[in-house]
């Protein structure tokens, strides 16, 4: 009776080891797939059309969290497909005074959303930042 119990427990132990080994392999494979997917998403970042090259502290742009070297992907309704020149952005800013604008930028290789509300402040303009077009 004791020998049967030992043999049975050994079988259970081996089955548990196999089960956990398979689970560990599956987990490693899932992690590798998730990493590959994250890398492919980084490759497919949307194309930027402009870049922030100056932000005045205390300005609407500074308060919203916009930073120097942010590459602008979307500025309200302006994106890479309909952007011709900086006048497009100026028009959106003038029509959005006092209303929040959705601005999407690429910062350090990641897509970041910023809520920016153009408004009058102590400095010049409605934003307090300088935006330059990107030459593609």
Order of alpha helices (4+ residues) and beta strands (2+ residues): alpha-beta-alpha-beta-beta-alpha-beta-beta-beta
